[in-house]
Amino acid sequence: MHQNETRIQVADQKIGLRVSRSLGDTLAHNSSGVIEEPELSEYMVEPNDTIIILASCGVWDNLSNERVGLIAHSHYAEMKCEVAANAILAAAYEKAFNQPGKDDITCIVVFLDKKLLLRN
């Protein structure tokens, strides 16, 4: 890492990576200053909850919560999580494509089975 830089970079080249967290990576923490401890929050799943979406800032910076929810929900009846995630990724990428400094665009979609939630 170069002096006064907050990125891991290949020496003498402009390619590199800005990393804020590296879960459990004590080597990167000790040698590069990345944070190894994740930021956690808890949420109690309610019987009316149907979808969990985990996504990087590349999704949330380009699409509204409502848009992401609508895209995911449009695939809920068929229970096609992968199709929903790919549709969210495509929409985020399309919006970010011509913007400078595109960010990581990553998404996981989980559809909850309401019958299981109501049983517990």
N, CA, C and O atoms as a Tinker XYZ file with bonds, in Angstrom:
   480  protein
     1  N      0.856000   -1.171000    0.000000    73     2
     2  CA     0.000000    0.000000    0.000000    64     1     3
     3  C      0.898000    1.229000    0.000000    63     2     4     5
     4  O      1.862000    1.292000    0.763000    81     3
     5  N      0.593000    2.199000   -0.843000    73     3     6
     6  CA     1.381000    3.417000   -0.934000    64     5     7
     7  C      1.053000    4.354000    0.233000    63     6     8     9
     8  O     -0.035000    4.287000    0.804000    81     7
     9  N      1.981000    5.207000    0.571000    73     7    10
    10  CA     1.757000    6.219000    1.598000    64     9    11
    11  C      0.530000    7.053000    1.225000    63    10    12    13
    12  O      0.306000    7.345000    0.050000    81    11
    13  N     -0.263000    7.436000    2.234000    73    11    14
    14  CA    -1.434000    8.304000    2.054000    64    13    15
    15  C     -2.500000    7.702000    1.149000    63    14    16    17
    16  O     -3.347000    8.436000    0.638000    81    15
    17  N     -2.486000    6.426000    0.940000    73    15    18
    18  CA    -3.505000    5.757000    0.134000    64    17    19
    19  C     -4.322000    4.862000    1.047000    63    18    20    21
    20  O     -3.784000    4.244000    1.965000    81    19
    21  N     -5.599000    4.793000    0.800000    73    19    22
    22  CA    -6.463000    3.891000    1.546000    64    21    23
    23  C     -6.911000    2.757000    0.647000    63    22    24    25
    24  O     -8.093000    2.416000    0.596000    81    23
    25  N     -5.961000    2.182000   -0.057000    73    23    26
    26  CA    -6.273000    1.077000   -0.940000    64    25    27
    27  C     -5.080000    0.123000   -0.997000    63    26    28    29
    28  O     -3.932000    0.518000   -0.792000    81    27
    29  N     -5.381000   -1.116000   -1.276000    73    27    30
    30  CA    -4.340000   -2.100000   -1.528000    64    29    31
    31  C     -4.054000   -2.012000   -3.015000    63    30    32    33
    32  O     -4.969000   -2.107000   -3.834000    81    31
    33  N     -2.787000   -1.832000   -3.370000    73    31    34
    34  CA    -2.461000   -1.522000   -4.752000    64    33    35
    35  C     -1.224000   -2.284000   -5.203000    63    34    36    37
    36  O     -0.297000   -2.516000   -4.428000    81    35
    37  N     -1.234000   -2.662000   -6.461000    73    35    38
    38  CA    -0.064000   -3.274000   -7.073000    64    37    39
    39  C      1.000000   -2.187000   -7.179000    63    38    40    41
    40  O      0.726000   -1.094000   -7.675000    81    39
    41  N      2.206000   -2.482000   -6.717000    73    39    42
    42  CA     3.279000   -1.492000   -6.708000    64    41    43
    43  C      3.495000   -0.896000   -8.092000    63    42    44    45
    44  O      3.538000   -1.616000   -9.090000    81    43
    45  N      3.628000    0.403000   -8.141000    73    43    46
    46  CA     3.936000    1.155000   -9.366000    64    45    47
    47  C      2.871000    1.022000  -10.456000    63    46    48    49
    48  O      3.153000    1.261000  -11.630000    81    47
    49  N      1.665000    0.648000  -10.076000    73    47    50
    50  CA     0.570000    0.569000  -11.044000    64    49    51
    51  C     -0.653000    1.249000  -10.461000    63    50    52    53
    52  O     -0.738000    1.459000   -9.251000    81    51
    53  N     -1.597000    1.592000  -11.320000    73    51    54
    54  CA    -2.794000    2.282000  -10.860000    64    53    55
    55  C     -3.922000    1.331000  -10.488000    63    54    56    57
    56  O     -4.975000    1.781000  -10.037000    81    55
    57  N     -3.727000    0.029000  -10.667000    73    55    58
    58  CA    -4.790000   -0.901000  -10.305000    64    57    59
    59  C     -4.704000   -1.217000   -8.821000    63    58    60    61
    60  O     -3.613000   -1.328000   -8.260000    81    59
    61  N     -5.833000   -1.356000   -8.209000    73    59    62
    62  CA    -5.846000   -1.656000   -6.786000    64    61    63
    63  C     -7.256000   -1.894000   -6.294000    63    62    64    65
    64  O     -8.199000   -2.010000   -7.076000    81    63
    65  N     -7.376000   -1.964000   -4.999000    73    63    66
    66  CA    -8.647000   -2.299000   -4.374000    64    65    67
    67  C     -8.782000   -1.528000   -3.078000    63    66    68    69
    68  O     -7.881000   -1.548000   -2.240000    81    67
    69  N     -9.905000   -0.847000   -2.911000    73    67    70
    70  CA   -10.200000   -0.209000   -1.634000    64    69    71
    71  C    -11.022000   -1.203000   -0.830000    63    70    72    73
    72  O    -12.084000   -1.643000   -1.271000    81    71
    73  N    -10.534000   -1.549000    0.332000    73    71    74
    74  CA   -11.203000   -2.548000    1.171000    64    73    75
    75  C    -11.518000   -1.929000    2.514000    63    74    76    77
    76  O    -10.644000   -1.352000    3.159000    81    75
    77  N    -12.762000   -2.048000    2.936000    73    75    78
    78  CA   -13.106000   -1.539000    4.262000    64    77    79
    79  C    -13.178000   -2.676000    5.272000    63    78    80    81
    80  O    -12.893000   -2.479000    6.453000    81    79
    81  N    -13.556000   -3.856000    4.815000    73    79    82
    82  CA   -13.648000   -5.002000    5.716000    64    81    83
    83  C    -13.176000   -6.256000    5.005000    63    82    84    85
    84  O    -13.359000   -6.422000    3.799000    81    83
    85  N    -12.571000   -7.123000    5.774000    73    83    86
    86  CA   -12.141000   -8.416000    5.265000    64    85    87
    87  C    -12.430000   -9.400000    6.385000    63    86    88    89
    88  O    -11.591000   -9.621000    7.258000    81    87
    89  N    -13.604000   -9.986000    6.359000    73    87    90
    90  CA   -14.094000  -10.787000    7.474000    64    89    91
    91  C    -13.122000  -11.868000    7.898000    63    90    92    93
    92  O    -12.790000  -12.762000    7.120000    81    91
    93  N    -12.670000  -11.779000    9.134000    73    91    94
    94  CA   -11.807000  -12.792000    9.711000    64    93    95
    95  C    -10.396000  -12.804000    9.176000    63    94    96    97
    96  O     -9.622000  -13.692000    9.531000    81    95
    97  N    -10.034000  -11.864000    8.342000    73    95    98
    98  CA    -8.720000  -11.861000    7.712000    64    97    99
    99  C     -7.722000  -11.084000    8.576000    63    98   100   101
   100  O     -7.475000   -9.900000    8.348000    81    99
   101  N     -7.156000  -11.770000    9.568000    73    99   102
   102  CA    -6.222000  -11.098000   10.475000    64   101   103
   103  C     -4.934000  -10.707000    9.764000    63   102   104   105
   104  O     -4.291000   -9.731000   10.150000    81   103
   105  N     -4.547000  -11.454000    8.732000    73   103   106
   106  CA    -3.336000  -11.106000    7.989000    64   105   107
   107  C     -3.501000   -9.738000    7.315000    63   106   108   109
   108  O     -2.627000   -8.878000    7.424000    81   107
   109  N     -4.623000   -9.546000    6.620000    73   107   110
   110  CA    -4.873000   -8.247000    5.978000    64   109   111
   111  C     -5.029000   -7.153000    7.022000    63   110   112   113
   112  O     -4.597000   -6.019000    6.812000    81   111
   113  N     -5.645000   -7.493000    8.142000    73   111   114
   114  CA    -5.825000   -6.515000    9.219000    64   113   115
   115  C     -4.471000   -6.051000    9.748000    63   114   116   117
   116  O     -4.240000   -4.856000    9.931000    81   115
   117  N     -3.586000   -7.003000    9.988000    73   115   118
   118  CA    -2.290000   -6.674000   10.561000    64   117   119
   119  C     -1.355000   -5.988000    9.571000    63   118   120   121
   120  O     -0.570000   -5.124000    9.961000    81   119
   121  N     -1.429000   -6.362000    8.294000    73   119   122
   122  CA    -0.469000   -5.825000    7.327000    64   121   123
   123  C     -1.006000   -4.656000    6.500000    63   122   124   125
   124  O     -0.225000   -3.850000    5.995000    81   123
   125  N     -2.318000   -4.556000    6.357000    73   123   126
   126  CA    -2.858000   -3.546000    5.453000    64   125   127
   127  C     -3.859000   -2.608000    6.108000    63   126   128   129
   128  O     -4.273000   -1.622000    5.499000    81   127
   129  N     -4.247000   -2.899000    7.331000    73   127   130
   130  CA    -5.155000   -2.009000    8.036000    64   129   131
   131  C     -6.626000   -2.178000    7.736000    63   130   132   133
   132  O     -7.425000   -1.329000    8.130000    81   131
   133  N     -7.021000   -3.256000    7.045000    73   131   134
   134  CA    -8.446000   -3.469000    6.816000    64   133   135
   135  C     -9.093000   -3.958000    8.101000    63   134   136   137
   136  O     -8.428000   -4.535000    8.962000    81   135
   137  N    -10.387000   -3.725000    8.225000    73   135   138
   138  CA   -11.124000   -4.090000    9.427000    64   137   139
   139  C    -11.568000   -5.546000    9.297000    63   138   140   141
   140  O    -12.201000   -5.915000    8.308000    81   139
   141  N    -11.243000   -6.361000   10.277000    73   139   142
   142  CA   -11.600000   -7.788000   10.211000    64   141   143
   143  C    -12.909000   -8.101000   10.927000    63   142   144   145
   144  O    -13.474000   -9.177000   10.729000    81   143
   145  N    -13.399000   -7.188000   11.749000    73   143   146
   146  CA   -14.632000   -7.416000   12.507000    64   145   147
   147  C    -15.825000   -6.882000   11.719000    63   146   148   149
   148  O    -15.852000   -5.700000   11.376000    81   147
   149  N    -16.812000   -7.733000   11.427000    73   147   150
   150  CA   -17.972000   -7.261000   10.665000    64   149   151
   151  C    -18.888000   -6.401000   11.527000    63   150   152   153
   152  O    -18.891000   -6.504000   12.754000    81   151
   153  N    -19.665000   -5.552000   10.861000    73   151   154
   154  CA   -20.719000   -4.810000   11.537000    64   153   155
   155  C    -21.972000   -5.676000   11.446000    63   154   156   157
   156  O    -22.395000   -6.036000   10.348000    81   155
   157  N    -22.563000   -6.009000   12.581000    73   155   158
   158  CA   -23.705000   -6.918000   12.607000    64   157   159
   159  C    -24.955000   -6.202000   13.102000    63   158   160   161
   160  O    -24.881000   -5.290000   13.926000    81   159
   161  N    -26.084000   -6.621000   12.595000    73   159   162
   162  CA   -27.368000   -6.177000   13.121000    64   161   163
   163  C    -28.309000   -7.378000   13.088000    63   162   164   165
   164  O    -28.163000   -8.279000   12.262000    81   163
   165  N    -29.260000   -7.369000   13.987000    73   163   166
   166  CA   -30.210000   -8.488000   14.075000    64   165   167
   167  C    -31.604000   -8.006000   13.726000    63   166   168   169
   168  O    -31.967000   -6.858000   13.981000    81   167
   169  N    -32.371000   -8.900000   13.142000    73   167   170
   170  CA   -33.752000   -8.617000   12.808000    64   169   171
   171  C    -34.548000   -9.898000   13.043000    63   170   172   173
   172  O    -34.176000  -10.965000   12.553000    81   171
   173  N    -35.616000   -9.792000   13.773000    73   171   174
   174  CA   -36.469000  -10.953000   14.032000    64   173   175
   175  C    -37.441000  -11.109000   12.859000    63   174   176   177
   176  O    -38.245000  -10.215000   12.592000    81   175
   177  N    -37.366000  -12.238000   12.167000    73   175   178
   178  CA   -38.241000  -12.487000   11.022000    64   177   179
   179  C    -39.675000  -12.636000   11.525000    63   178   180   181
   180  O    -39.951000  -13.383000   12.464000    81   179
   181  N    -40.569000  -11.913000   10.882000    73   179   182
   182  CA   -41.990000  -11.920000   11.236000    64   181   183
   183  C    -42.765000  -12.785000   10.237000    63   182   184   185
   184  O    -42.297000  -13.006000    9.120000    81   183
   185  N    -43.942000  -13.273000   10.630000    73   183   186
   186  CA   -44.720000  -14.134000    9.728000    64   185   187
   187  C    -45.065000  -13.493000    8.379000    63   186   188   189
   188  O    -45.251000  -14.215000    7.400000    81   187
   189  N    -45.156000  -12.175000    8.299000    73   187   190
   190  CA   -45.482000  -11.508000    7.037000    64   189   191
   191  C    -44.264000  -11.254000    6.159000    63   190   192   193
   192  O    -44.411000  -10.823000    5.015000    81   191
   193  N    -43.075000  -11.509000    6.669000    73   191   194
   194  CA   -41.866000  -11.330000    5.866000    64   193   195
   195  C    -41.779000  -12.444000    4.827000    63   194   196   197
   196  O    -42.030000  -13.611000    5.129000    81   195
   197  N    -41.422000  -12.073000    3.609000    73   195   198
   198  CA   -41.373000  -13.071000    2.539000    64   197   199
   199  C    -40.023000  -13.156000    1.836000    63   198   200   201
   200  O    -39.687000  -14.190000    1.259000    81   199
   201  N    -39.249000  -12.075000    1.881000    73   199   202
   202  CA   -38.011000  -12.024000    1.109000    64   201   203
   203  C    -36.899000  -11.395000    1.944000    63   202   204   205
   204  O    -37.118000  -10.409000    2.647000    81   203
   205  N    -35.708000  -11.975000    1.859000    73   203   206
   206  CA   -34.511000  -11.374000    2.434000    64   205   207
   207  C    -33.573000  -11.063000    1.271000    63   206   208   209
   208  O    -33.304000  -11.923000    0.432000    81   207
   209  N    -33.082000   -9.832000    1.229000    73   207   210
   210  CA   -32.158000   -9.420000    0.173000    64   209   211
   211  C    -30.881000   -8.904000    0.832000    63   210   212   213
   212  O    -30.914000   -7.949000    1.608000    81   211
   213  N    -29.775000   -9.536000    0.520000    73   211   214
   214  CA   -28.461000   -9.096000    0.970000    64   213   215
   215  C    -27.736000   -8.586000   -0.262000    63   214   216   217
   216  O    -27.563000   -9.321000   -1.234000    81   215
   217  N    -27.312000   -7.336000   -0.225000    73   215   218
   218  CA   -26.684000   -6.769000   -1.414000    64   217   219
   219  C    -25.607000   -5.764000   -1.024000    63   218   220   221
   220  O    -25.645000   -5.167000    0.052000    81   219
   221  N    -24.663000   -5.597000   -1.914000    73   219   222
   222  CA   -23.580000   -4.637000   -1.705000    64   221   223
   223  C    -24.052000   -3.233000   -2.063000    63   222   224   225
   224  O    -25.132000   -3.036000   -2.621000    81   223
   225  N    -23.210000   -2.272000   -1.724000    73   223   226
   226  CA   -23.568000   -0.870000   -1.995000    64   225   227
   227  C    -23.731000   -0.603000   -3.488000    63   226   228   229
   228  O    -24.398000    0.359000   -3.867000    81   227
   229  N    -23.137000   -1.430000   -4.339000    73   227   230
   230  CA   -23.321000   -1.265000   -5.770000    64   229   231
   231  C    -24.767000   -1.439000   -6.206000    63   230   232   233
   232  O    -25.184000   -0.883000   -7.222000    81   231
   233  N    -25.535000   -2.210000   -5.441000    73   231   234
   234  CA   -26.974000   -2.339000   -5.698000    64   233   235
   235  C    -27.698000   -1.149000   -5.097000    63   234   236   237
   236  O    -28.457000   -0.466000   -5.784000    81   235
   237  N    -27.462000   -0.895000   -3.794000    73   235   238
   238  CA   -28.226000    0.126000   -3.074000    64   237   239
   239  C    -27.903000    1.541000   -3.543000    63   238   240   241
   240  O    -28.752000    2.425000   -3.426000    81   239
   241  N    -26.709000    1.783000   -4.067000    73   239   242
   242  CA   -26.372000    3.109000   -4.592000    64   241   243
   243  C    -27.051000    3.384000   -5.923000    63   242   244   245
   244  O    -27.192000    4.542000   -6.318000    81   243
   245  N    -27.472000    2.340000   -6.616000    73   243   246
   246  CA   -28.049000    2.503000   -7.946000    64   245   247
   247  C    -29.549000    2.262000   -8.021000    63   246   248   249
   248  O    -30.209000    2.743000   -8.942000    81   247
   249  N    -30.087000    1.528000   -7.069000    73   247   250
   250  CA   -31.518000    1.213000   -7.088000    64   249   251
   251  C    -32.133000    1.540000   -5.733000    63   250   252   253
   252  O    -31.486000    1.386000   -4.697000    81   251
   253  N    -33.363000    1.985000   -5.742000    73   251   254
   254  CA   -34.069000    2.267000   -4.487000    64   253   255
   255  C    -34.490000    0.957000   -3.822000    63   254   256   257
   256  O    -34.573000   -0.084000   -4.473000    81   255
   257  N    -34.752000    1.024000   -2.526000    73   255   258
   258  CA   -35.262000   -0.149000   -1.805000    64   257   259
   259  C    -36.536000   -0.661000   -2.463000    63   258   260   261
   260  O    -36.729000   -1.868000   -2.612000    81   259
   261  N    -37.403000    0.269000   -2.855000    73   259   262
   262  CA   -38.670000   -0.110000   -3.480000    64   261   263
   263  C    -38.438000   -0.854000   -4.789000    63   262   264   265
   264  O    -39.076000   -1.874000   -5.048000    81   263
   265  N    -37.533000   -0.349000   -5.608000    73   263   266
   266  CA   -37.241000   -0.986000   -6.912000    64   265   267
   267  C    -36.691000   -2.392000   -6.717000    63   266   268   269
   268  O    -37.109000   -3.324000   -7.404000    81   267
   269  N    -35.752000   -2.549000   -5.782000    73   267   270
   270  CA   -35.169000   -3.865000   -5.503000    64   269   271
   271  C    -36.260000   -4.820000   -5.016000    63   270   272   273
   272  O    -36.327000   -5.971000   -5.448000    81   271
   273  N    -37.108000   -4.332000   -4.117000    73   271   274
   274  CA   -38.196000   -5.164000   -3.606000    64   273   275
   275  C    -39.173000   -5.586000   -4.688000    63   274   276   277
   276  O    -39.623000   -6.731000   -4.716000    81   275
   277  N    -39.503000   -4.656000   -5.580000    73   275   278
   278  CA   -40.424000   -4.980000   -6.674000    64   277   279
   279  C    -39.838000   -6.024000   -7.617000    63   278   280   281
   280  O    -40.532000   -6.938000   -8.062000    81   279
   281  N    -38.563000   -5.875000   -7.912000    73   279   282
   282  CA   -37.909000   -6.853000   -8.795000    64   281   283
   283  C    -37.930000   -8.235000   -8.146000    63   282   284   285
   284  O    -38.311000   -9.217000   -8.783000    81   283
   285  N    -37.523000   -8.311000   -6.885000    73   283   286
   286  CA   -37.491000   -9.608000   -6.190000    64   285   287
   287  C    -38.891000  -10.199000   -6.078000    63   286   288   289
   288  O    -39.093000  -11.388000   -6.324000    81   287
   289  N    -39.857000   -9.361000   -5.706000    73   287   290
   290  CA   -41.224000   -9.859000   -5.517000    64   289   291
   291  C    -41.829000  -10.391000   -6.808000    63   290   292   293
   292  O    -42.675000  -11.284000   -6.773000    81   291
   293  N    -41.403000   -9.852000   -7.949000    73   291   294
   294  CA   -41.957000  -10.327000   -9.225000    64   293   295
   295  C    -41.572000  -11.777000   -9.516000    63   294   296   297
   296  O    -42.144000  -12.396000  -10.414000    81   295
   297  N    -40.612000  -12.327000   -8.773000    73   295   298
   298  CA   -40.186000  -13.720000   -8.963000    64   297   299
   299  C    -40.550000  -14.609000   -7.770000    63   298   300   301
   300  O    -40.195000  -15.787000   -7.737000    81   299
   301  N    -41.252000  -14.043000   -6.801000    73   299   302
   302  CA   -41.572000  -14.770000   -5.570000    64   301   303
   303  C    -42.538000  -15.934000   -5.809000    63   302   304   305
   304  O    -42.353000  -17.009000   -5.238000    81   303
   305  N    -43.554000  -15.741000   -6.635000    73   303   306
   306  CA   -44.557000  -16.792000   -6.858000    64   305   307
   307  C    -43.924000  -18.069000   -7.392000    63   306   308   309
   308  O    -44.354000  -19.171000   -7.051000    81   307
   309  N    -42.889000  -17.919000   -8.240000    73   307   310
   310  CA   -42.206000  -19.092000   -8.800000    64   309   311
   311  C    -41.085000  -19.579000   -7.882000    63   310   312   313
   312  O    -40.482000  -20.622000   -8.139000    81   311
   313  N    -40.802000  -18.821000   -6.803000    73   311   314
   314  CA   -39.722000  -19.157000   -5.851000    64   313   315
   315  C    -38.381000  -19.294000   -6.575000    63   314   316   317
   316  O    -37.619000  -20.225000   -6.311000    81   315
   317  N    -38.100000  -18.368000   -7.483000    73   315   318
   318  CA   -36.852000  -18.407000   -8.254000    64   317   319
   319  C    -35.903000  -17.328000   -7.739000    63   318   320   321
   320  O    -35.818000  -16.236000   -8.302000    81   319
   321  N    -35.196000  -17.652000   -6.665000    73   319   322
   322  CA   -34.272000  -16.706000   -6.028000    64   321   323
   323  C    -33.158000  -16.267000   -6.970000    63   322   324   325
   324  O    -32.835000  -15.081000   -7.047000    81   323
   325  N    -32.575000  -17.220000   -7.681000    73   323   326
   326  CA   -31.456000  -16.902000   -8.557000    64   325   327
   327  C    -31.885000  -15.969000   -9.676000    63   326   328   329
   328  O    -31.148000  -15.053000  -10.043000    81   327
   329  N    -33.064000  -16.196000  -10.217000    73   327   330
   330  CA   -33.583000  -15.330000  -11.273000    64   329   331
   331  C    -33.806000  -13.923000  -10.724000    63   330   332   333
   332  O    -33.483000  -12.937000  -11.387000    81   331
   333  N    -34.358000  -13.829000   -9.513000    73   331   334
   334  CA   -34.589000  -12.531000   -8.876000    64   333   335
   335  C    -33.266000  -11.796000   -8.645000    63   334   336   337
   336  O    -33.152000  -10.610000   -8.955000    81   335
   337  N    -32.274000  -12.495000   -8.104000    73   335   338
   338  CA   -30.971000  -11.884000   -7.845000    64   337   339
   339  C    -30.332000  -11.397000   -9.145000    63   338   340   341
   340  O    -29.783000  -10.297000   -9.192000    81   339
   341  N    -30.400000  -12.207000  -10.195000    73   339   342
   342  CA   -29.824000  -11.815000  -11.481000    64   341   343
   343  C    -30.542000  -10.604000  -12.079000    63   342   344   345
   344  O    -29.910000   -9.757000  -12.710000    81   343
   345  N    -31.860000  -10.520000  -11.882000    73   343   346
   346  CA   -32.617000   -9.373000  -12.386000    64   345   347
   347  C    -32.224000   -8.095000  -11.627000    63   346   348   349
   348  O    -32.115000   -7.027000  -12.228000    81   347
   349  N    -32.015000   -8.206000  -10.322000    73   347   350
   350  CA   -31.563000   -7.061000   -9.524000    64   349   351
   351  C    -30.172000   -6.624000   -9.973000    63   350   352   353
   352  O    -29.912000   -5.433000  -10.148000    81   351
   353  N    -29.284000   -7.599000  -10.158000    73   351   354
   354  CA   -27.923000   -7.294000  -10.615000    64   353   355
   355  C    -27.939000   -6.603000  -11.980000    63   354   356   357
   356  O    -27.215000   -5.631000  -12.196000    81   355
   357  N    -28.764000   -7.104000  -12.894000    73   355   358
   358  CA   -28.839000   -6.525000  -14.236000    64   357   359
   359  C    -29.339000   -5.081000  -14.179000    63   358   360   361
   360  O    -28.814000   -4.217000  -14.881000    81   359
   361  N    -30.341000   -4.818000  -13.356000    73   359   362
   362  CA   -30.878000   -3.459000  -13.237000    64   361   363
   363  C    -29.843000   -2.517000  -12.626000    63   362   364   365
   364  O    -29.689000   -1.386000  -13.086000    81   363
   365  N    -29.140000   -2.970000  -11.602000    73   363   366
   366  CA   -28.109000   -2.141000  -10.965000    64   365   367
   367  C    -26.954000   -1.889000  -11.924000    63   366   368   369
   368  O    -26.458000   -0.766000  -12.021000    81   367
   369  N    -26.528000   -2.923000  -12.629000    73   367   370
   370  CA   -25.418000   -2.775000  -13.576000    64   369   371
   371  C    -25.794000   -1.827000  -14.713000    63   370   372   373
   372  O    -24.986000   -0.995000  -15.126000    81   371
   373  N    -27.020000   -1.955000  -15.215000    73   371   374
   374  CA   -27.471000   -1.093000  -16.309000    64   373   375
   375  C    -27.421000    0.375000  -15.895000    63   374   376   377
   376  O    -27.000000    1.230000  -16.674000    81   375
   377  N    -27.849000    0.662000  -14.671000    73   375   378
   378  CA   -27.830000    2.047000  -14.198000    64   377   379
   379  C    -26.401000    2.523000  -13.943000    63   378   380   381
   380  O    -26.090000    3.687000  -14.191000    81   379
   381  N    -25.534000    1.648000  -13.454000    73   379   382
   382  CA   -24.166000    2.034000  -13.090000    64   381   383
   383  C    -23.209000    2.019000  -14.270000    63   382   384   385
   384  O    -22.119000    2.584000  -14.183000    81   383
   385  N    -23.588000    1.394000  -15.357000    73   383   386
   386  CA   -22.659000    1.116000  -16.457000    64   385   387
   387  C    -21.895000    2.340000  -16.947000    63   386   388   389
   388  O    -20.680000    2.271000  -17.131000    81   387
   389  N    -22.574000    3.444000  -17.158000    73   387   390
   390  CA   -21.912000    4.626000  -17.705000    64   389   391
   391  C    -21.454000    5.617000  -16.641000    63   390   392   393
   392  O    -21.047000    6.732000  -16.969000    81   391
   393  N    -21.517000    5.230000  -15.391000    73   391   394
   394  CA   -21.087000    6.122000  -14.321000    64   393   395
   395  C    -19.625000    5.867000  -13.977000    63   394   396   397
   396  O    -19.168000    4.725000  -14.014000    81   395
   397  N    -18.889000    6.928000  -13.641000    73   395   398
   398  CA   -17.501000    6.715000  -13.212000    64   397   399
   399  C    -17.465000    6.041000  -11.842000    63   398   400   401
   400  O    -18.366000    6.226000  -11.024000    81   399
   401  N    -16.428000    5.268000  -11.606000    73   399   402
   402  CA   -16.251000    4.652000  -10.292000    64   401   403
   403  C    -17.309000    3.624000   -9.946000    63   402   404   405
   404  O    -17.785000    3.577000   -8.812000    81   403
   405  N    -17.680000    2.801000  -10.914000    73   403   406
   406  CA   -18.662000    1.741000  -10.625000    64   405   407
   407  C    -18.213000    0.948000   -9.409000    63   406   408   409
   408  O    -17.023000    0.690000   -9.229000    81   407
   409  N    -19.156000    0.570000   -8.590000    73   407   410
   410  CA   -18.852000   -0.148000   -7.368000    64   409   411
   411  C    -19.153000   -1.628000   -7.544000    63   410   412   413
   412  O    -19.712000   -2.047000   -8.557000    81   411
   413  N    -18.783000   -2.394000   -6.564000    73   411   414
   414  CA   -19.094000   -3.813000   -6.534000    64   413   415
   415  C    -20.610000   -3.982000   -6.576000    63   414   416   417
   416  O    -21.326000   -3.314000   -5.830000    81   415
   417  N    -21.099000   -4.854000   -7.428000    73   415   418
   418  CA   -22.541000   -5.104000   -7.523000    64   417   419
   419  C    -22.763000   -6.587000   -7.235000    63   418   420   421
   420  O    -22.525000   -7.446000   -8.084000    81   419
   421  N    -23.224000   -6.863000   -6.014000    73   419   422
   422  CA   -23.409000   -8.235000   -5.545000    64   421   423
   423  C    -24.772000   -8.343000   -4.870000    63   422   424   425
   424  O    -25.203000   -7.414000   -4.185000    81   423
   425  N    -25.451000   -9.474000   -5.060000    73   423   426
   426  CA   -26.788000   -9.622000   -4.482000    64   425   427
   427  C    -27.109000  -11.092000   -4.201000    63   426   428   429
   428  O    -26.788000  -11.981000   -4.990000    81   427
   429  N    -27.747000  -11.319000   -3.060000    73   427   430
   430  CA   -28.285000  -12.640000   -2.705000    64   429   431
   431  C    -29.750000  -12.433000   -2.344000    63   430   432   433
   432  O    -30.079000  -11.523000   -1.582000    81   431
   433  N    -30.624000  -13.265000   -2.883000    73   431   434
   434  CA   -32.050000  -13.201000   -2.582000    64   433   435
   435  C    -32.472000  -14.523000   -1.952000    63   434   436   437
   436  O    -32.137000  -15.600000   -2.445000    81   435
   437  N    -33.211000  -14.418000   -0.854000    73   435   438
   438  CA   -33.745000  -15.600000   -0.162000    64   437   439
   439  C    -35.254000  -15.433000   -0.065000    63   438   440   441
   440  O    -35.737000  -14.428000    0.456000    81   439
   441  N    -35.996000  -16.410000   -0.562000    73   439   442
   442  CA   -37.451000  -16.400000   -0.413000    64   441   443
   443  C    -37.813000  -17.255000    0.794000    63   442   444   445
   444  O    -37.350000  -18.388000    0.926000    81   443
   445  N    -38.643000  -16.705000    1.670000    73   443   446
   446  CA   -39.045000  -17.405000    2.885000    64   445   447
   447  C    -40.336000  -18.175000    2.632000    63   446   448   449
   448  O    -41.245000  -17.687000    1.961000    81   447
   449  N    -40.398000  -19.366000    3.171000    73   447   450
   450  CA   -41.597000  -20.202000    3.068000    64   449   451
   451  C    -42.519000  -19.826000    4.219000    63   450   452   453
   452  O    -42.213000  -20.127000    5.373000    81   451
   453  N    -43.646000  -19.174000    3.928000    73   451   454
   454  CA   -44.547000  -18.689000    4.973000    64   453   455
   455  C    -45.084000  -19.820000    5.834000    63   454   456   457
   456  O    -45.345000  -19.613000    7.020000    81   455
   457  N    -45.255000  -21.006000    5.272000    73   455   458
   458  CA   -45.781000  -22.125000    6.070000    64   457   459
   459  C    -44.812000  -22.473000    7.197000    63   458   460   461
   460  O    -45.235000  -22.755000    8.318000    81   459
   461  N    -43.518000  -22.453000    6.901000    73   459   462
   462  CA   -42.522000  -22.736000    7.934000    64   461   463
   463  C    -42.483000  -21.635000    8.984000    63   462   464   465
   464  O    -42.352000  -21.919000   10.175000    81   463
   465  N    -42.596000  -20.397000    8.561000    73   463   466
   466  CA   -42.584000  -19.287000    9.505000    64   465   467
   467  C    -43.778000  -19.346000   10.453000    63   466   468   469
   468  O    -43.635000  -19.103000   11.651000    81   467
   469  N    -44.943000  -19.665000    9.921000    73   467   470
   470  CA   -46.159000  -19.726000   10.742000    64   469   471
   471  C    -46.114000  -20.908000   11.710000    63   470   472   473
   472  O    -46.687000  -20.835000   12.797000    81   471
   473  N    -45.447000  -21.986000   11.332000    73   471   474
   474  CA   -45.334000  -23.165000   12.204000    64   473   475
   475  C    -44.459000  -22.879000   13.412000    63   474   476   477
   476  O    -44.704000  -23.408000   14.496000    81   475
   477  N    -43.457000  -22.059000   13.239000    73   475   478
   478  CA   -42.541000  -21.761000   14.332000    64   477   479
   479  C    -42.994000  -20.533000   15.067000    63   478   480
   480  O    -42.349000  -20.116000   16.029000    81   479
